[in-house]
């Protein structure tokens, strides 16, 4: 019975989050009420508050869900065979961007980012920063995988490389979120241009070019 009860609770939580995501995307965060979320999830308003303390808590849970799902996809991606370093790294970072827009719109990300910055010591702020750290670490894991395959120089600090690459995608995503008129294709183009420069320094060819230049 305990197992069934836990599965039912997990199912209700998923239903509430799915309803919140749909309404936040369609109607906007400010214009969505907890009552509307409860109605769409087919639960009572009190049930929503049993799981989430506020509408803001629902948004924070969606951000956490995005991070968990993106990292799970990332682990599967890293395990694949990769032809070259540039496409491998660009593919992972692009996947992060694509996944970030599944549950949350630009408006919702702006709200989440503002909360993470202005309330950095809050549970959400700490969780947000930890998710960024884990994702940067995952990029570093991909660099290690590419090193083992001989596609990235063995002397590269994989952890530092992962952090640098993640900073690029994170910064560009923040620009994209802040500018409603910025097309996703522009984000993708800038991401490719900047990652290409960095990956050139991670590969054996990049090392050879530097040696010749010196």
N, C-alpha and C positions, 0 to 999 in steps of 0.2 A: 504493500500500500504506500509505503514511503516513497518508493521509486516512482509510482504513478503520480503521486501528489507533486513531486519535484518536476516531473515532465509536464504536468499541467501548468504549473507555475511558470516554467520556462517558456511554454507555448503562449501563455497570456502575455508574458513580457515581450516576446517576439511580435505578437499581434499589435501590442500597443506601440512599439517602436516603428513597425511598418506603417501604422496609421499616422503617427506623428510625422514620419518622413514624407509621406504622400501629401499631407495637408500643409506642412511647412513649405514644400516645393511648390504646391499649387497656389496657396493663398498667402504665403509669406509668414514669417515667424510672428510678427506683431499681431496679425489679424487671425491667427489660429488660437482657438480656446481649448482648454483642457477638456471641456464638455464635448466639443466637436471630435476631439481625438478619441474620447471614450465611446462616442456613438459609432464612429467608423470601426473601432476595434471590437464593437459589440460587447462592451463591458460597462459597468457603472463608473461614474466619475470617481467615487471613493476607491474603486479598485485601482485606477490609475495612480492615485495618491499613495496606495499601498506599496507601489513599486518605485514611484518617482516623486520626489518631494515638491517639484515645481516644473513648469514648462521649460525653464532653463536647464533643469536636471535632465530632461528628455533630450535636449539638444546635446548636452555633454555626453550622454549615453550613445547617441548616434555617432559622435566624433570618435569615441572609444571603439565602437563597433567597426567603424571604417578602418581604424588602425589595425585591429585584430584581423579583419578579413584581408586587408592589403598585405599584411605580413605573412599570412597563411598562403596566399597566392605567390608571394615572393619566394617562399621556401621551395615551392614546387618549381618555380621558374629557374631558380639557381641550380636545381638538380638536372636540368636539361643539358644536352650537348650544345655548345655555342661555337659558331664558326669563327667569330672574331670579337675582340674586346669591345670595339665601339658599338656594334649592334647589340651585344649582350648587355652592356651597361645602359645604353639608351633605351633598350626594351624594358628593363626593370624600372627605370625612372619614369618612363612614359606610362607604364602600368600603374604606378602610384598615382599619377595625375588622373588617369582615366577612372580609377576606382574612387578617388576622392569626390568625384562628381556624381556618383551613383546615389548616395543617400542625402547629400548636402548641396545646396546651390551656393553661388557666390555670396549672396546675402547671409546665408547661414554660416559660411566659413568666416565672413567678416565678424559676425557676432562672436563666434568661437575664438577667433584669434585675438579679438579685443579683450575678451575675458581672460584668456591665457596670459596676456601681457599685463593687464591691469590688476589681476589677481594671481600673480605668479606663485604665491605661497599657499594658495587654496588647494584643496584636493584636486580640482580640475586642472589648475595651472601646473601642478606637479605631475599629474598624469599626462598632460599634453606634452610637457617637456620630455618625459620618459618615453612616450611613443616616438618622438622625433629621434631620441637617442637610439632606440631599438631599430628604427628604420635605417638610420645611418650605419649602425652595426651590420645590418643585413646587406647593405651595399658593400661593406667591407668583406663580408662572407663571399659575395660574388667575386670580388677582386682576388681573394684567396683561391677560389675555384679556377679562375682564369690563370693565375700564376701556376697552379699545378698542371694546367693544360699547356703551359708554355706560351700563353698569349699575352701575359703581362710580365714585366721584368720582376725577377725574383727579389731584387733589392728594394722594391717599393714597400713602404709601410702601408699595409692593407687597411688598417684601422684609420689612419690619417687620410688615405685616399677615399675611403668610404664616407668619412665625415665631410671632406671637401666636395665630393660629388653630390652628396645630399644637400649641402648648403646651397648649391647651385639650383637644384630643382625646387627646393623649398622657397628660395628667394624669388624665382620666376613665378612660382605658383601664387605667392603673395601679391606680386604685381598683377597677375591675371585676375585674382579675386577682387583686387581694389579697383579695377577698371572694367566696368560693364561693357564698354565698347571694344575691348581687346578680344580679337578672335582667337579661338583655341588653336587655329593653324599658326598664328603668330607666336603663341607660346611654344608650340612644337618646334617651329623653325629656330627660335632663339635657344631652345634647349639643345637642339642638335648642334648648333654652331658652337656653343660654349662647352658642351661635353666633348666635342671633337678636339678642341684645343687641349683640354685636360688629358684626355685619353692618349693623345700624341706623346705626352710625357710619361705615360705609364707603360708604353709598349717598347719592344726591342728596337723598332725603327726609330722611335723618338730618342732612345739612348744613343743610337748610331749617329743621328743627325746632330745631337749636341756634341758628340765626340769630334765629328768632322768640323763643326763650327769652332771648337776650341783649338 
